[in-house]
């Protein structure tokens, strides 16, 4: 990942308030499926 993309990603996280919201806006798949920690 180049420096510009890293900065854009950081700004997106700050602007949207969370890493999850920024990832959804960018169309990135979640790293861990929802409910994983609850044993589902």
C-alpha positions in Angstrom: 0.0 0.0 0.0 1.5 3.3 -1.0 1.7 6.3 1.4 -1.2 8.2 -0.3 -3.6 5.3 0.1 -2.5 4.9 3.7 -3.3 8.5 4.4 -6.6 8.3 2.5 -7.6 5.3 4.5 -6.7 7.0 7.8 -8.7 10.1 6.9 -11.7 7.9 5.9 -11.6 6.2 9.3 -11.5 9.5 11.1 -14.2 11.0 9.0 -16.6 8.1 9.4 -15.8 7.5 13.1 -14.7 3.8 12.9 -12.6 1.4 10.9 -15.7 -0.7 10.2 -17.7 2.2 8.7 -14.7 3.3 6.6 -14.2 -0.3 5.3 -17.9 -0.6 4.4 -17.8 2.7 2.5 -14.7 1.4 0.6 -16.4 -1.9 -0.1 -13.8 -3.9 1.9 -14.9 -7.3 3.3 -14.8 -7.6 7.0 -11.7 -9.5 8.4 -13.8 -11.4 11.0 -17.4 -12.4 10.4 -20.0 -10.9 12.8 -20.7 -13.0 15.8 -17.3 -14.7 15.7 -16.5 -13.8 19.3 -19.8 -15.0 20.6 -19.2 -18.5 19.3 -21.8 -18.4 16.5 
